[in-house]
Amino acid sequence: MRFMYVLVAEKPMMPNPALREAIQKMAEREVQAGRMLDTGALLPRTAGAEVRIKDGKLSVIDGPFLETKEVVGGYAVFELKDKEEAVARAVEFMQLHIDHQPDWDLSCEVRPFI
């Protein structure tokens, strides 16, 4: 099954060097094992645009946008056997944050593809 991990933070932060190294090691292991298919970090919303439909009308809005409570900061796509394995790998990833940068309030949504 294919899963997407969506990283959501209360405020934008960058990983410190120790966390960045730990994440890189985990990513290399997962890619070599054929489980991680894609991953990436996202620039802040101010660097992007929003294409929206409201009341049947299409609009394009360039950043900056109104502040939101949460920030989508990155994603990863995995091919795994089931939801349990997907959650276990997400727990391992999030533990890296506790170990190396515990002041970062972050969540990882684990969502299967259709």
DSSP file (Angstrom, degrees, kcal/mol; ACC not computed):
  #  RESIDUE AA STRUCTURE BP1 BP2  ACC     N-H-->O    O-->H-N    N-H-->O    O-->H-N    TCO  KAPPA ALPHA  PHI   PSI    X-CA   Y-CA   Z-CA
    1    1 A M              0   0    0      0, 0.0    79,-3.1     0, 0.0     2,-0.4   0.000 360.0 360.0 360.0 147.6    0.0    0.0    0.0
    2    2 A R  E     -A   79   0A   0     77,-0.2   111,-2.6   111,-0.2     2,-0.3  -0.826 360.0-174.6-100.2 135.8    1.1    3.5   -0.7
    3    3 A F  E     -AB  78 112A   0     75,-2.7    75,-2.7    -2,-0.4     2,-0.5  -0.953  15.5-148.9-129.1 146.6    1.1    6.1    2.1
    4    4 A M  E     -AB  77 111A   0    107,-3.2   107,-2.7    -2,-0.3     2,-0.5  -0.965   8.2-154.0-112.7 133.0    1.7    9.8    2.3
    5    5 A Y  E     -AB  76 110A   0     71,-3.1    71,-1.6    -2,-0.5     2,-0.5  -0.916   9.5-164.3-100.7 128.8    3.1   11.4    5.4
    6    6 A V  E     -AB  75 109A   0    103,-2.2   103,-2.9    -2,-0.5     2,-0.6  -0.969   9.1-147.4-116.2 120.1    2.2   15.0    5.8
    7    7 A L  E     -AB  74 108A   0     67,-2.5    66,-2.5    -2,-0.5    67,-0.9  -0.773  17.9-176.1 -93.0 123.5    4.3   17.0    8.4
    8    8 A V  E     -AB  72 107A   0     99,-2.6    99,-2.9    -2,-0.6     2,-0.3  -0.977   0.3-175.2-124.8 127.0    2.3   19.7   10.1
    9    9 A A  E     -AB  71 106A   0     62,-2.8    62,-3.0    -2,-0.5    97,-0.2  -0.860  32.8-132.9-121.0 154.8    3.9   22.2   12.6
   10   10 A E  S    S+     0   0    0     95,-1.3    96,-0.1    -2,-0.3    -1,-0.1   0.805  98.4  11.1 -73.3 -29.5    2.4   24.9   14.8
   11   11 A K  S    S-     0   0    0     94,-0.4    -1,-0.2    60,-0.1     2,-0.2  -0.992  93.0 -95.7-145.8 148.7    5.2   27.2   13.6
   12   12 A P        +     0   0    0      0, 0.0     2,-0.3     0, 0.0    60,-0.0  -0.429  51.6 161.5 -67.8 134.3    7.8   27.0   10.8
   13   13 A M        -     0   0    0     -2,-0.2    -4,-0.0    91,-0.0    91,-0.0  -0.962  31.9-133.0-144.4 159.8   11.1   25.6   12.0
   14   14 A M        -     0   0    0     -2,-0.3     2,-0.1     1,-0.0     6,-0.0  -0.903  34.8-103.2-111.8 146.5   14.2   24.1   10.3
   15   15 A P        -     0   0    0      0, 0.0    86,-0.0     0, 0.0    82,-0.0  -0.406  34.7-120.6 -67.4 143.3   15.9   21.0   11.7
   16   16 A N     >  -     0   0    0     -2,-0.1     4,-2.8     1,-0.1     5,-0.2  -0.294  36.9 -93.9 -73.1 169.7   19.1   21.5   13.6
   17   17 A P  H  > S+     0   0    0      0, 0.0     4,-2.2     0, 0.0     5,-0.2   0.867 124.6  50.8 -57.5 -39.7   22.2   19.8   12.2
   18   18 A A  H  > S+     0   0    0      2,-0.2     4,-2.1     1,-0.2     5,-0.1   0.921 114.0  43.8 -65.7 -42.9   21.9   16.7   14.5
   19   19 A L  H  > S+     0   0    0     81,-0.3     4,-2.8     2,-0.2     5,-0.2   0.917 111.5  54.0 -67.6 -42.7   18.2   16.2   13.4
   20   20 A R  H  X S+     0   0    0     -4,-2.8     4,-2.3     1,-0.2    -2,-0.2   0.913 110.4  47.4 -57.4 -43.4   19.0   16.8    9.8
   21   21 A E  H  X S+     0   0    0     -4,-2.2     4,-2.2    -5,-0.2    -1,-0.2   0.912 112.2  49.1 -65.3 -42.6   21.7   14.2    9.9
   22   22 A A  H  X S+     0   0    0     -4,-2.1     4,-2.1     1,-0.2    -2,-0.2   0.904 112.1  48.3 -64.4 -41.5   19.5   11.7   11.6
   23   23 A I  H  X S+     0   0    0     -4,-2.8     4,-2.9     1,-0.2    -1,-0.2   0.911 110.0  52.7 -64.4 -42.1   16.7   12.3    9.1
   24   24 A Q  H  X S+     0   0    0     -4,-2.3     4,-2.6    -5,-0.2    -2,-0.2   0.910 109.1  49.1 -60.9 -43.3   19.1   11.9    6.2
   25   25 A K  H  X S+     0   0    0     -4,-2.2     4,-2.1     2,-0.2    -1,-0.2   0.923 113.0  46.8 -62.7 -44.0   20.3    8.5    7.5
   26   26 A M  H  X S+     0   0    0     -4,-2.1     4,-2.5     2,-0.2    -2,-0.2   0.924 112.4  50.2 -64.1 -43.2   16.8    7.3    8.0
   27   27 A A  H  X S+     0   0    0     -4,-2.9     4,-2.6     1,-0.2     5,-0.2   0.914 109.4  50.9 -62.2 -43.6   15.8    8.5    4.5
   28   28 A E  H  X S+     0   0    0     -4,-2.6     4,-2.5     1,-0.2    -1,-0.2   0.919 111.4  48.6 -59.7 -43.4   18.9    6.8    2.9
   29   29 A R  H  X S+     0   0    0     -4,-2.1     4,-1.7     1,-0.2    -2,-0.2   0.919 113.1  46.9 -62.1 -44.3   17.9    3.5    4.6
   30   30 A E  H  <>S+     0   0    0     -4,-2.5     5,-2.2     2,-0.2     6,-1.4   0.872 113.0  48.3 -69.7 -37.2   14.3    3.7    3.5
   31   31 A V  H ><5S+     0   0    0     -4,-2.6     3,-1.5     4,-0.2    -2,-0.2   0.934 111.3  50.2 -66.2 -46.3   15.2    4.6   -0.1
   32   32 A Q  H 3<5S+     0   0    0     -4,-2.5    -2,-0.2     1,-0.3    -1,-0.2   0.840 109.3  52.0 -61.5 -33.1   17.7    1.7   -0.3
   33   33 A A  T 3<5S-     0   0    0     -4,-1.7    -1,-0.3    -5,-0.2    -2,-0.2   0.531 115.2-118.8 -80.0  -5.8   15.1   -0.7    1.1
   34   34 A G  T < 5S+     0   0    0     -3,-1.5    -3,-0.2    -4,-0.3    -2,-0.1   0.622  86.8 107.7  79.9  12.9   12.7    0.5   -1.6
   35   35 A R      < +     0   0    0     -5,-2.2    44,-2.6    -6,-0.2     2,-0.6   0.861  62.2  65.3 -91.7 -39.7   10.1    1.8    0.9
   36   36 A M  E     +C   78   0A   0     -6,-1.4    42,-0.3    42,-0.2    -2,-0.2  -0.765  54.1 172.4 -89.8 121.1   10.5    5.6    0.5
   37   37 A L  E     -     0   0A   0     40,-3.3     2,-0.3    -2,-0.6    41,-0.2   0.763  64.2  -8.0 -97.3 -31.3    9.4    6.7   -3.0
   38   38 A D  E     +C   77   0A   0     39,-1.3    39,-3.2     2,-0.0    -1,-0.4  -0.979  58.5 174.0-162.8 153.3    9.6   10.5   -2.6
   39   39 A T  E     +C   76   0A   0     -2,-0.3     2,-0.3    37,-0.3    37,-0.2  -0.978   6.6 163.0-158.5 158.6   10.1   13.1    0.0
   40   40 A G  E     -C   75   0A   0     35,-2.2    35,-2.4    -2,-0.3     2,-0.3  -0.942  30.6-125.0-174.3 154.3   10.4   16.9    0.2
   41   41 A A  E     -C   74   0A   0     -2,-0.3     2,-0.4    33,-0.2    33,-0.3  -0.790  30.6-134.7-101.7 151.2   10.3   20.0    2.4
   42   42 A L        -     0   0    0     31,-2.9     3,-0.1    -2,-0.3    -2,-0.0  -0.860  10.5-124.4-111.1 141.1    8.1   22.9    1.5
   43   43 A L        -     0   0    0     -2,-0.4     5,-0.0     1,-0.2    -1,-0.0  -0.318  51.8 -76.0 -68.2 163.3    8.9   26.6    1.5
   44   44 A P    >   -     0   0    0      0, 0.0     3,-2.1     0, 0.0     4,-0.3  -0.165  44.4-105.8 -59.4 158.5    6.6   28.8    3.5
   45   45 A R  G >  S+     0   0    0      1,-0.3     3,-2.0     2,-0.2    18,-0.2   0.796 116.3  71.4 -55.6 -30.6    3.2   29.6    2.2
   46   46 A T  G 3  S+     0   0    0      1,-0.3    -1,-0.3    17,-0.1    17,-0.1   0.725  93.3  56.5 -61.8 -20.4    4.4   33.1    1.4
   47   47 A A  G <  S+     0   0    0     -3,-2.1    -1,-0.3    15,-0.1    -2,-0.2   0.542 107.7  56.2 -86.1  -7.5    6.5   31.6   -1.5
   48   48 A G  S <  S-     0   0    0     -3,-2.0    15,-2.3    -4,-0.3     2,-0.3  -0.182  72.8-122.6-111.0-161.2    3.5   30.0   -3.1
   49   49 A A  E     -D   62   0B   0     13,-0.2     2,-0.4    -2,-0.1    13,-0.2  -0.932  14.4-135.2-140.9 162.1    0.1   30.7   -4.6
   50   50 A E  E     -D   61   0B   0     11,-3.0    11,-3.1    -2,-0.3     2,-0.6  -0.991   7.5-161.5-125.6 127.6   -3.4   29.4   -3.9
   51   51 A V  E     +D   60   0B   0     -2,-0.4     2,-0.3     9,-0.2     9,-0.2  -0.948  26.3 178.6-107.4 119.7   -5.8   28.4   -6.6
   52   52 A R  E     -D   59   0B   0      7,-3.0     7,-2.7    -2,-0.6     2,-0.5  -0.915  29.3-152.4-131.0 146.4   -9.3   28.4   -5.2
   53   53 A I  E     +D   58   0B   0     -2,-0.3     2,-0.4     5,-0.2     5,-0.2  -0.985  26.0 164.5-113.6 124.8  -12.9   27.8   -6.2
   54   54 A K  E >   -D   57   0B   0      3,-2.4     3,-1.8    -2,-0.5    -2,-0.0  -0.983  69.5  -7.2-141.8 129.3  -15.5   29.6   -4.2
   55   55 A D  T 3  S-     0   0    0     -2,-0.4     3,-0.1     1,-0.3    -1,-0.1   0.857 129.7 -56.8  54.2  37.5  -19.2   30.0   -5.2
   56   56 A G  T 3  S+     0   0    0      1,-0.2     2,-0.4     0, 0.0    -1,-0.3   0.546 114.2 115.5  76.2   7.2  -18.4   28.5   -8.6
   57   57 A K  E <   -D   54   0B   0     -3,-1.8    -3,-2.4     2,-0.0     2,-0.4  -0.907  57.9-138.3-115.7 140.4  -15.7   31.1   -9.3
   58   58 A L  E     +D   53   0B   0     -2,-0.4     2,-0.3    -5,-0.2    -5,-0.2  -0.759  25.5 174.2 -95.0 136.3  -12.0   30.4   -9.8
   59   59 A S  E     -D   52   0B   0     -7,-2.7    -7,-3.0    -2,-0.4     2,-0.5  -0.988  22.0-148.3-140.4 152.8   -9.4   32.7   -8.3
   60   60 A V  E     -D   51   0B   0     -2,-0.3     2,-0.5    -9,-0.2    -9,-0.2  -0.986  15.9-171.4-120.7 127.0   -5.6   32.7   -8.0
   61   61 A I  E     -D   50   0B   0    -11,-3.1   -11,-3.0    -2,-0.5     2,-0.2  -0.977  11.2-148.4-123.2 123.5   -4.0   34.4   -4.9
   62   62 A D  E     -D   49   0B   0     -2,-0.5   -13,-0.2   -13,-0.2   -15,-0.1  -0.622  39.9 -72.4 -83.5 149.3   -0.3   34.9   -4.5
   63   63 A G  S    S+     0   0    0    -15,-2.3     2,-0.1    -2,-0.2   -17,-0.1  -0.243  88.9  86.0 -64.4 164.5    1.2   34.8   -1.0
   64   64 A P        -     0   0    0      0, 0.0     2,-0.2     0, 0.0   -18,-0.1   0.461  64.6-176.7 -80.6 156.6    1.5   36.2    1.5
   65   65 A F        -     0   0    0     -2,-0.1     3,-0.1     1,-0.1   -19,-0.1  -0.601  37.0 -75.2-109.7 170.7   -1.7   34.7    3.0
   66   66 A L        -     0   0    0     -2,-0.2    -1,-0.1     1,-0.1     2,-0.0  -0.389  63.5 -93.9 -61.1 146.4   -3.4   35.2    6.3
   67   67 A E        -     0   0    0     -3,-0.1     2,-0.3    -2,-0.0    -1,-0.1  -0.349  43.4-157.6 -62.9 142.9   -1.6   33.4    9.1
   68   68 A T        -     0   0    0      2,-0.1    -1,-0.0    -3,-0.1    -3,-0.0  -0.789  26.4-117.3-117.5 165.1   -2.9   30.0    9.9
   69   69 A K  S    S+     0   0    0     -2,-0.3     2,-0.3   -58,-0.0    -1,-0.1   0.797  96.8  36.6 -71.3 -27.7   -2.6   27.9   13.1
   70   70 A E        -     0   0    0    -59,-0.0     2,-0.4     2,-0.0   -60,-0.2  -0.897  66.3-148.9-130.8 156.1   -0.6   25.2   11.3
   71   71 A V  E     -A    9   0A   0    -62,-3.0   -62,-2.8    -2,-0.3     2,-0.7  -0.988  14.0-139.8-125.9 125.1    2.1   24.9    8.6
   72   72 A V  E     +A    8   0A   0     -2,-0.4   -64,-0.2   -64,-0.2     3,-0.1  -0.775  30.4 171.3 -81.4 116.2    2.5   22.0    6.2
   73   73 A G  E     -     0   0A   0    -66,-2.5   -31,-2.9    -2,-0.7     2,-0.3   0.630  50.1 -20.8-106.7 -16.3    6.3   21.7    6.1
   74   74 A G  E     -AC   7  41A   0    -67,-0.9   -67,-2.5   -33,-0.3     2,-0.3  -0.989  49.0-146.5-176.4 176.8    7.0   18.5    4.2
   75   75 A Y  E     -AC   6  40A   0    -35,-2.4   -35,-2.2    -2,-0.3     2,-0.3  -0.968   1.8-162.9-153.2 163.4    5.8   15.2    3.0
   76   76 A A  E     -AC   5  39A   0    -71,-1.6   -71,-3.1    -2,-0.3     2,-0.5  -0.974  11.3-147.2-149.0 148.3    7.0   11.7    2.2
   77   77 A V  E     -AC   4  38A   0    -39,-3.2   -40,-3.3    -2,-0.3   -39,-1.3  -0.978  21.4-177.2-119.3 128.1    5.6    8.9    0.1
   78   78 A F  E     -AC   3  36A   0    -75,-2.7   -75,-2.7    -2,-0.5     2,-0.6  -0.897  26.3-143.8-123.6 150.6    6.1    5.3    1.2
   79   79 A E  E     +A    2   0A   0    -44,-2.6     2,-0.3    -2,-0.3   -77,-0.2  -0.969  42.0 157.5-109.6 111.1    5.2    1.9   -0.2
   80   80 A L        -     0   0    0    -79,-3.1     3,-0.1    -2,-0.6    -2,-0.0  -0.850  51.6-112.7-135.4 165.8    4.5   -0.3    2.8
   81   81 A K  S    S-     0   0    0     -2,-0.3     2,-0.3     1,-0.1   -79,-0.1   0.850  85.7 -23.0 -73.7 -33.4    2.6   -3.5    3.6
   82   82 A D  S  > S-     0   0    0    -81,-0.1     4,-2.0     1,-0.1     3,-0.2  -0.964  70.7 -82.9-164.9 177.1   -0.2   -2.0    5.8
   83   83 A K  H  > S+     0   0    0     -2,-0.3     4,-2.8     1,-0.2     5,-0.2   0.861 120.5  58.9 -61.3 -37.5   -1.3    0.9    8.1
   84   84 A E  H  > S+     0   0    0      1,-0.2     4,-2.3     2,-0.2    -1,-0.2   0.916 107.8  45.1 -60.7 -43.7    0.5   -0.6   11.1
   85   85 A E  H  > S+     0   0    0      2,-0.2     4,-2.2     1,-0.2    -1,-0.2   0.898 112.3  53.0 -66.1 -39.1    3.9   -0.6    9.3
   86   86 A A  H  X S+     0   0    0     -4,-2.0     4,-1.9     1,-0.2    -2,-0.2   0.919 111.0  45.8 -62.1 -43.8    3.2    3.0    8.1
   87   87 A V  H  X S+     0   0    0     -4,-2.8     4,-2.6     2,-0.2    -1,-0.2   0.905 110.5  54.1 -66.3 -41.0    2.4    4.2   11.7
   88   88 A A  H  X S+     0   0    0     -4,-2.3     4,-2.0    -5,-0.2    -2,-0.2   0.899 109.8  46.8 -61.1 -40.8    5.5    2.4   13.1
   89   89 A R  H  X S+     0   0    0     -4,-2.2     4,-2.2     2,-0.2    -1,-0.2   0.871 111.4  51.6 -70.2 -35.4    7.8    4.1   10.6
   90   90 A A  H  X S+     0   0    0     -4,-1.9     4,-2.8     2,-0.2    -2,-0.2   0.900 108.4  51.6 -65.9 -39.8    6.1    7.5   11.3
   91   91 A V  H  X S+     0   0    0     -4,-2.6     4,-2.2     2,-0.2    -2,-0.2   0.921 109.6  49.9 -61.4 -43.7    6.7    6.9   15.1
   92   92 A E  H  X S+     0   0    0     -4,-2.0     4,-1.1     2,-0.2    -2,-0.2   0.920 112.0  48.3 -60.3 -43.9   10.4    6.1   14.4
   93   93 A F  H >X S+     0   0    0     -4,-2.2     4,-0.8     1,-0.2     3,-0.5   0.922 112.3  47.7 -62.5 -45.5   10.6    9.3   12.3
   94   94 A M  H 3X S+     0   0    0     -4,-2.8     4,-1.6     1,-0.2     3,-0.5   0.829 103.3  62.5 -68.2 -30.7    9.0   11.5   15.0
   95   95 A Q  H 3X S+     0   0    0     -4,-2.2     4,-2.7     1,-0.2    -1,-0.2   0.844  94.8  62.2 -62.3 -32.4   11.2    9.9   17.7
   96   96 A L  H <X S+     0   0    0     -4,-1.1     4,-2.1    -3,-0.5     5,-0.3   0.888 102.8  50.5 -58.2 -37.8   14.2   11.5   15.9
   97   97 A H  H  X S+     0   0    0     -4,-0.8     4,-2.8    -3,-0.5     7,-0.2   0.910 110.0  48.4 -67.6 -42.4   12.6   14.9   16.6
   98   98 A I  H  < S+     0   0    0     -4,-1.6    -2,-0.2     1,-0.2    -1,-0.2   0.912 115.5  46.1 -61.8 -41.7   12.2   14.1   20.3
   99   99 A D  H  < S+     0   0    0     -4,-2.7    -2,-0.2     2,-0.1    -1,-0.2   0.844 129.1  20.7 -70.5 -35.0   15.8   12.9   20.5
  100  100 A H  H  < S+     0   0    0     -4,-2.1   -81,-0.3    -5,-0.2    -3,-0.2   0.663 137.9  16.2-114.6 -20.7   17.4   15.7   18.5
  101  101 A Q    ><  +     0   0    0     -4,-2.8     3,-1.7    -5,-0.3    -2,-0.1  -0.404  61.7 167.2-153.2  67.5   15.0   18.8   18.6
  102  102 A P  T 3   +     0   0    0      0, 0.0    -4,-0.1     0, 0.0    -3,-0.1   0.608  69.8  70.1 -67.2 -12.0   12.4   18.3   21.4
  103  103 A D  T 3  S+     0   0    0     -6,-0.1     2,-0.8     2,-0.1    -5,-0.1   0.463  75.5 100.4 -83.3   1.0   11.2   21.9   21.3
  104  104 A W    <   -     0   0    0     -3,-1.7     2,-0.7    -7,-0.2    -3,-0.1  -0.786  64.0-152.1 -91.7 111.4    9.6   21.4   17.8
  105  105 A D        +     0   0    0     -2,-0.8   -95,-1.3   -94,-0.1   -94,-0.4  -0.755  37.3 152.1 -83.1 116.5    5.8   20.8   18.1
  106  106 A L  E     -B    9   0A   0     -2,-0.7     2,-0.3   -97,-0.2   -97,-0.2  -0.987  31.9-158.5-149.2 147.0    5.1   18.7   15.1
  107  107 A S  E     -B    8   0A   0    -99,-2.9   -99,-2.6    -2,-0.3     2,-0.5  -0.946   8.9-149.4-127.7 156.4    2.6   16.1   13.8
  108  108 A C  E     -B    7   0A   0     -2,-0.3     2,-0.4  -101,-0.2  -101,-0.2  -0.943  11.1-153.6-125.5 107.6    2.9   13.5   11.1
  109  109 A E  E     -B    6   0A   0   -103,-2.9  -103,-2.2    -2,-0.5     2,-0.6  -0.682   6.9-155.3 -79.4 130.9   -0.4   12.6    9.4
  110  110 A V  E     +B    5   0A   0     -2,-0.4  -105,-0.2  -105,-0.2   -23,-0.1  -0.937  21.6 172.1-109.9 112.7   -0.2    9.1    7.9
  111  111 A R  E     -B    4   0A   0   -107,-2.7  -107,-3.2    -2,-0.6     2,-0.1  -0.978  25.0-136.2-131.2 127.5   -2.7    8.8    5.0
  112  112 A P  E     -B    3   0A   0      0, 0.0  -109,-0.2     0, 0.0     2,-0.2  -0.476  23.2-120.2 -76.7 149.6   -3.2    5.9    2.6
  113  113 A F              0   0    0   -111,-2.6  -111,-0.2    -2,-0.1     0, 0.0  -0.502 360.0 360.0 -78.4 157.1   -3.7    6.6   -1.1
  114  114 A I              0   0    0     -2,-0.2    -1,-0.1     0, 0.0     0, 0.0   0.470 360.0 360.0 -74.7 360.0   -6.9    5.4   -2.8
